[in-house]
Amino acid sequence: MPLNRAEKEAIVDQMAGVAGTAISAAAAEYRGLTVAEVTDLRNKAREAGVYLKVVPNNLAKLAIANTEFACMHEKLVGPLILAFSQEAPGSAARLFRDYAKKNNKLVVKVLALGGNLIDVENIATVADLPTRDEAIAILLGVMKAPVSKFVRTLAEPYAMFVRAVAAVSDQKQKSV
């Protein structure tokens, strides 16, 4: 059943809102997937915080026209399922990569991050991007490392002295 103009406008508005707040986007060809497989993909997307939608390409192009994902415009060809990552930059790519490992009928066609198209061959790089919490943990580890090393360096002469006294004490006890 075809959509009327009001329904199409509602879809475009909804997708434009999602695309306007998304961090990254991906599109994959889903030709050959069964309804059960698409439902499974949708469930995994929901768990990962990824907005997943199958819409006609002309509506998708209208929805992303005034967003940073306008760069995807030319690549939206064929039956595509769009994924917008709301929480982590690699979530959409990770979802498609992991699902495509199990089901080779899902083929990633387009990746976009920060207003730039990314080669599909680099899906592993994008999928392995850390989440916000992981990035903060890495940053804190990097910031903590010099301070920890400085403290260990300051404590080492005292530790060496204590080890030397303990060695002398052990040696004297053995000789007695």
N, C-alpha and C positions, 0 to 999 in steps of 0.2 A: 504494500500500500504506500503510495507516494506521500511525502510530507507536504503540508501546505505552507504558505509563506510565513505564517506566524510561528509554526513549529521550527522551521529552518532558522528564523531569526533568534529564537530561544536557544537553539543548539549553538549557533555562532556566538551569541552573547556569553553563554556558559563557558564555552571553550576559550573564548578571549579572556575571560576572567581568570581561568585556570592558567592559561599560557602567560598572562601578565605577572603572575606571582611565582611561576615555576623557575627552577634553577637550571634544569637541563631538559632536553626532549629527545625522543627517539621515535623512529617509525620503522615498522617491520611488515613485510608481506606475510600474510597469514593464509595464503591459498593452500587448500588441502587439509587444514585443521578441522577437526570435528567440533561439534557444539560442546561436547564434554571437555575437549582439550582447551578450547577458548575459555570456558567457564573456569577450568583449573588455572589458566593464566590470569584471569581476572582476580581469583582468590589470592594468588601469590602477589599480585600487584597491590591489592588492598592491604595485605600484611606488610608490604615493603614501603607503604606510603607513596605509591605511584598512582597517578590518575590515568586510567586506561580507557580509550574510547575508539570505537569504530564509527567513522563518519565518512560521508562522501568527500572526495578530495577537494571539490570546489568549495564546500563549506569549511573545511579545514584551512584552506588557503585564505579565506575571508577572516577566519578567526585569528590566525597568526599574523595577519598583514601589518598590524601596528604594534607588534611585540618584537622582542629580540630574536625570536625564532622565524622571522620573515625570511631569513637566509635559506630556510628549508623549502621555500615556495616551489622552486624549479624541480625538486626531487620527489615531490608528492605525486607519484604516478602509480596507478594500479591499485589493487585492493590492499589497503594499509590499515594497520592498527597503530594509533598514536599513543605514546606514553609520555607523561610529563612528571618529572621528579619534583616533588614538593619539599622534601626534607634534606636529601643528600645529593650532591651532584652526580654520583655514579649509580643511583638507584635504578633508573630506567634502563641504562645500559646493562647493569648487573642482572636485572630481571630478564631481559631478552637473551643475554649471553647464556645464563644458566638454563633457561627454558630451551634454547636452541641446541644445547648439548644433548638433551633428552629427546628432542623432537626436531629433526632436520627440515621439517616443512616450514618452520618459522625462520624467515631470512631477514636479517636487519638490513635496511636500505639507507637510513639517514640517522646521523647523530648530530646534535647541536648543543653547544655549551658556551655560555657567555656571548651569544650573538654570532658565533662562528661555527661553520660546518666542520665536522671532524670526520676524517676518513673512517669508513666502516672497519678497515683493517685494524684500527686502533681501539676497537671496542674493549679489549682487555685492559688497556691503559685507563680508559674512562671508567670502566666497571670497578677497577681497583682503587679509585679515588676514595680517600677516607671520608667517613661521615664527620659531622661537626664535632661530636664528642671525641672521636679518634684523632682528629686534627688538633684539638685542644690538648689532648694527652701527649701527642708527639711534641707539640710546641713547649709544653711544660717540662717534658723530659730534656729537651734541648736547652731550655733556660736553666734547668737545675744542674746539669752536668758540670759546668765550670765552677759553680759554687761548691759542689760536692768534692770535686778534685782539689780545689783550693783548701778546703777544710781537711781533707786527708793529707795533703802536703804539709799543712801546719802541724798536724798531730803526729806525723811520722817520726820526727826527732825524739819525741817523748816515748813513743812506742818502741823505738830502737833502744833507748836507754833502759826501758823496763825489760825488754828481751835480753839485753846484755847483763843486767843485774840478775835476772832469773838464770841465765846460763852460768854465771859465776857461782851463784848459790848452788845450783845443781852440781857443778864441778867440785865445789868444796865439800858437799855432802857425800859425794862418791869417794873422795880421798880420805875422809875421816873414818 
